[in-house]
Amino acid sequence: MDQLDEMLLELKDSSELMIDLAYSSLLYNNKEIAEEVVLMEEVLDELANDIQRQAIARVMRDRDEGKAFTVIKLAAAVEEISDAAMQIAMVTIDDDEPHPVIRLSIKDADTTITLAEVKPGSDLIGKSLGKMRLASRSGMWVVAVKRDRKYLYGPEKDAVIEEGDVVISRGPPDAEKYFQDLCSGEERLEE
């Protein structure tokens, strides 16, 4: 897989996570998650622009206009999806009243999504997701890890958590506080 293919995969994964987070921010009226969607949209715009530049450079080098055209169209389509996700998140940020159907679905929601920054002193630092069995211990399943401006989507069990990571997870509402406290270092992993 070359760099352009990897960038396209990152663009696709990012847009999928953005849609998930945008709807979650709306369902749970969570401004922190909505603001993360806005940040992701800025990163995706930059990534889409880089992809389009690389596609143009490739067509100049390889003379493969068809592939470059397809890549540019795909990047533009995913950028539109990320813009839509941001518009969904803006409902939460702007304190707009959600549609009554959304309010009804909130009553039936048995999961929540949350963001938590891994602080100094957290037991999670330096451990892999598999080794610490975070999902079974905390009840929260890690959906993605944000490290600086990069996202690791659907991290494997060998993914190691670092200080400063923002861990995005999903699980039952009653497990959210414990998970947040684990990330902040206020709670300890039971051995």
N, C-alpha and C positions, 0 to 999 in steps of 0.2 A: 504494500500500500504506500503510495507516494504522499508527499506533504499535502497536495491539493485534496486527495481523497480523505486524508485524516481531518483536514479542515472542514470538508463537507459533512463528515460524520459528526464532528463536534457541533457544527451548526444545527444539524438535525436533532441531536440529543439535547442541545440547549433549548431549542424551540419546544420540544416535548415537555421538558421540565418547566419551562415558562408557562405553558398552558396549564399544567397541573398546579403550579404555585398560584397562578392568577385566579383560577376557580377556587382554590383553597382559601386565598385571601378574602374572596367575596363570601364564600360560605361561612367562614369563621370570623369575618369582620376583623381580619388581622392586618394592621397597617405595616408591621415589620416585614411580613411576607410580601405584601404589595410593593413595598419599597425595594425589596430584593428583585422583583420582576422588572422594575424600572431600571435598576442597575444592570441587570442581565440584558435588557434591550439595547443599552448603549454598547455593551461588549459585543453583542450580536451584530449590530450595525457595522462596527469596526471589522469584525470577522468577515461579514458578507462583502464588504468593500475589498478586503485583502484577497478573498477568493476571486472576485471579479477581476482584480488586477492580475492575479496569477493566470487566470484563464486567458486574458488578453495577451500576456507575455508568452504563454504556451502556443497560442495560435500563430503568433509571429515567429516562434521558433519551429514548431512542428507543422504548421500549415493545416491544422485540423480544425477548421471552422465549426464543423458540426458538433464536436465534443465541447468546444469552448462555448458555443451558443447554449447548449444544454446545461452546462455548469452555471452560466450566468443566469439563465431562466430559473434554475433550481434555487440559486442563492437569493434571487429576488422574491421568489414565492415564499421561502422560509422567512425572509425578512418581513413580508406582509403578515405572516402568522405571528411573528414576535411583536409586531405593531398591534395586532388584535389582542394579544395577551396583555400588553401594556394598557390598552384601553379598558380591559376588564378590571385590571388592578387599580386603575384610576378611579373607579367607582368607590372602592374602599378608601383610597387616599383622600378623595374629595368629599367624603362623608355623604355620598348620594345614597338615597334609600333604595335598597335592592328590591327586585320584583317580588311580589308575594309568594310566588312558586318557590323561589330560593329560600325564603323564610320557612316555608313548610319543609323543605328538604333538610334544613338545619336541624329540625326536631328529630329527624330520623338518622342523622349522622352518628355513626358509631366509631368513627376515626377522626383524628385531627392531624394536622401537619404543623411542624414547628421548626424553628431555626435556633441553634444554640452555638455560641462561640466557645471553643475549648480554651479555658483560661489556665494560667500557670498553677500548678499544683493539682490539676485534674488527673485522676487515675487513668484516663484514656490516653494520655500522651505517650507516644512511643509503642503503643500496642496495636496489633492488627484486630480488625473487626472479628475475625474468626476466633482468635485466641481469647478475646474477652467475652465472646458470645453476648454482645450488646443487645441484640434483639430479644433473646430469651431472658436475659437478666433485667432489662429495663422495660420491655414491652414495646419499645419503639424500634422500627425498622429503618435503617439508614437508606435514604433515597439518593442522596448526593452529598458530596463534600466540596465545599468551596475553599480553595487555598489561593490566597491573593486574588487574582482576577480569573483563575481557572477553576473549572468544575470537573469533578470526577463523578460520573453518573453511574448509578447502580454498582457501587463499589464492590469488588470481590472480597472474599474473606481475608485475603492477604493484604488488603489496603491498610496502611498504618496511619493512625491519627496523629497529627502534630499540633503543638501549641499554636493558637491563632486560627486554626481551621474553623470554618462555620459548618456545622453538621446539620443537614436538612433531613428530618425524619418524619415518619408517619406511624401512628399507632392509636391506642385508645386514649381518650381525653384524661383518664385518671393516671396515666403513666407519664404525662407530659412534664409535670413538675419534677419528678424524680430524674428524668432524663436531663432536664435543664440543670438541675443541681449536680449531676454527675459531670456535665461539661464544665460547669463553673468551679468544680472542686469542693463544693459544699457537701456533697455525698461521696461515699467511697464504694467501689465495686466490692461486693462480697466475694470472698475467695472460696 
